[in-house]
Amino acid sequence: MRHPRLACSLTIAFGGTGTRGNSPMANGKWTKQELLSKPIKHVDITKFDGRSIIDSYRNMAYSSRTLANAADIYSMMLKDKECGVILTLAGSLISAGLKKAIITMLENNMIDAIVSTGANIVDQDFFEGLGFKHYIAPGSPEAPPVDDMTLRNMMIDRIYDTYINEDDLRACDHATYEIFNAFEPGAYSSREFIEAMGAYLANNSKYAKNESIVKTCYQKRVPIFVPAFSDCSAGFGIVLQQTEAIEEGRGQVAFDSGKDFRELTDIKLACKDTGLLMLGGGVPKNFAQDIVVAAELLNERKGGKARGDIGMHKYAVQMTVADSRDGALSGSTLREACSWGKVDVVHEQMVFGELSALFPILASDAYHRKAWKARKGFKFADLFEKGDGMPTFSKGKLAKSK
Ligand SMILES: NC(=O)c1ccc[n+]([C@@H]2O[C@H](COP(=O)([O-])OP(=O)(O)OC[C@H]3O[C@@H](n4cnc5c(N)ncnc54)[C@H](O)[C@@H]3O)[C@@H](O)[C@H]2O)c1
């Protein structure tokens, strides 16, 4: 997806069959500026009331009824005062327009921890926090007005029907490098690095007004874990930091994935019950489920029982397009996860469907039902050590959290 730097002000011949109407590009030429002119707008779950849709869906069939059941389980998690809610994210969800929905949920104490792919958190959310945008691609992926080789030459990256300016992504890579370079040499969890990224946005007047999940989590003390942290823009930043440090004979910084797992397990041990709201599958799904087993191991080490002392995730909802027949993780059912001792089967629901369409309905339903009103939020980020070696800008005064 990432390309060598090339000249960007090319004007490109129209090479597809997309409908153009009376567009200014009707002469068959598209400039980079024209291709990147229509930003993705994030859905606002406060502006419509998902409850009426969910209430209708409850009496229907197939995906509608499972979505209604999932919404009910999510509201149960929020009502349960002893339950920490963990959101997992895979796929390209922030670039698709789901950022504002998640920020609204964070602001209203509807999420206590996040486990995500790096793409969502760094390449997409932190990227937008820096002021960059994702763009609606003209035409359709089936009938694109500009072919992918042309996009490559223009330094435009494509996620299905969305465009990104590769020059902006390079700036995002560089910002991650600057942040990593400001740490004392050593190994840190992704949670520590992402907290510093949140501080970088919140404590800099240039970025403070930009909406960002990373920034909001820093302010609300909601930790974010990215188990495969190198597999995103942060990977480019760490390659730059380590290469430069090696060349200059100074210490490097490194991602400590074991610490991620230990810290996330501490969250499981810190609250009586946990609930999972899983968007997509992938690494975040399994990483968040596995903390039950890690907590059991730690409990056994202290003389506790292998099974039974530590509760499985009490509530679980997963929304995904994957199915279970290939035996792969993303579509494996929550009942299957029960056999591994990870998820209880009393309050669980798989919802099969595409997230950009389904998730806003569930989120709006939960927002309007207001079970979150009685929650304070666990502020799990405050569980962890204050972080010797973290950059000074991340030790600044926190913006007041609600
Ligand atoms: N997704 C990207 O565009 C992207 C870009 C750069 C790097 N990466 C990196 O690649 C690795 C794998 O990322 P990934 O999780 O995006 O893999 P992925 O896209 O394969 O997602 C995992 C699974 O989640 C489900 N899923 C994804 N999007 C969905 C949607 N819109 N609706 C319903 N279900 C959906 C699917 O079942 C999918 O198999 C990560 O480390 C990530 O940081 C991803």
The ligand as a MOL file (V3000), in Angstrom:
LIG
                    3D

  0  0  0     0  0            999 V3000
M  V30 BEGIN CTAB
M  V30 COUNTS 44 48 0 0 0
M  V30 BEGIN ATOM
M  V30 1 N -7.0060 -2.7500 7.0770 0
M  V30 2 C -6.1210 -1.9940 6.4450 0
M  V30 3 O -6.4210 -1.2690 5.5170 0
M  V30 4 C -4.6700 -2.0240 6.8820 0
M  V30 5 C -3.7600 -1.0960 6.3820 0
M  V30 6 C -2.4460 -1.1400 6.8040 0
M  V30 7 C -2.0510 -2.1070 7.7000 0
M  V30 8 N -2.9660 -2.9850 8.1840 0 CHG=1
M  V30 9 C -2.5220 -3.9620 9.1640 0
M  V30 10 O -2.8400 -5.2670 8.7150 0
M  V30 11 C -3.1400 -6.1270 9.8360 0
M  V30 12 C -4.4890 -6.8070 9.6370 0
M  V30 13 O -5.4710 -5.7880 9.6150 0
M  V30 14 P -6.9970 -5.9580 9.5560 0
M  V30 15 O -7.5260 -6.2970 10.8660 0
M  V30 16 O -7.4810 -4.6920 8.9580 0 CHG=-1
M  V30 17 O -7.2930 -7.2440 8.6900 0
M  V30 18 P -8.5890 -7.5820 7.9840 0
M  V30 19 O -8.9840 -6.4330 7.1320 0
M  V30 20 O -8.3330 -8.8880 7.3790 0
M  V30 21 O -9.7410 -7.6980 9.1250 0
M  V30 22 C -9.8880 -8.8670 9.9090 0
M  V30 23 C -11.2980 -9.4190 9.7850 0
M  V30 24 O -12.2360 -8.5030 10.3360 0
M  V30 25 C -13.4580 -8.5600 9.6070 0
M  V30 26 N -13.7700 -7.2600 9.0510 0
M  V30 27 C -12.8930 -6.3300 8.5960 0
M  V30 28 N -13.5590 -5.2520 8.1420 0
M  V30 29 C -14.8710 -5.4950 8.3270 0
M  V30 30 C -16.0440 -4.7330 8.0650 0
M  V30 31 N -16.0040 -3.5160 7.5080 0
M  V30 32 N -17.2290 -5.2910 8.3860 0
M  V30 33 C -17.3060 -6.5120 8.9640 0
M  V30 34 N -16.2340 -7.2670 9.2200 0
M  V30 35 C -15.0150 -6.7650 8.9060 0
M  V30 36 C -13.2790 -9.5610 8.4970 0
M  V30 37 O -13.8370 -10.7710 8.9310 0
M  V30 38 C -11.7740 -9.6790 8.3680 0
M  V30 39 O -11.4160 -10.9520 7.9350 0
M  V30 40 C -3.1220 -5.2080 11.0690 0
M  V30 41 O -1.9160 -5.3640 11.7580 0
M  V30 42 C -3.2650 -3.8170 10.4900 0
M  V30 43 O -2.7030 -2.8160 11.3190 0
M  V30 44 C -4.2560 -2.9620 7.7830 0
M  V30 END ATOM
M  V30 BEGIN BOND
M  V30 1 1 1 2
M  V30 2 2 2 3
M  V30 3 1 2 4
M  V30 4 1 4 5
M  V30 5 2 4 44
M  V30 6 2 5 6
M  V30 7 1 6 7
M  V30 8 2 7 8
M  V30 9 1 8 9
M  V30 10 1 8 44
M  V30 11 1 9 10
M  V30 12 1 9 42
M  V30 13 1 10 11
M  V30 14 1 11 12
M  V30 15 1 11 40
M  V30 16 1 12 13
M  V30 17 1 13 14
M  V30 18 2 14 15
M  V30 19 1 14 16
M  V30 20 1 14 17
M  V30 21 1 17 18
M  V30 22 2 18 19
M  V30 23 1 18 20
M  V30 24 1 18 21
M  V30 25 1 21 22
M  V30 26 1 22 23
M  V30 27 1 23 24
M  V30 28 1 23 38
M  V30 29 1 24 25
M  V30 30 1 25 26
M  V30 31 1 25 36
M  V30 32 1 26 27
M  V30 33 1 26 35
M  V30 34 2 27 28
M  V30 35 1 28 29
M  V30 36 1 29 30
M  V30 37 2 29 35
M  V30 38 1 30 31
M  V30 39 2 30 32
M  V30 40 1 32 33
M  V30 41 2 33 34
M  V30 42 1 34 35
M  V30 43 1 36 37
M  V30 44 1 36 38
M  V30 45 1 38 39
M  V30 46 1 40 41
M  V30 47 1 40 42
M  V30 48 1 42 43
M  V30 END BOND
M  V30 END CTAB
M  END
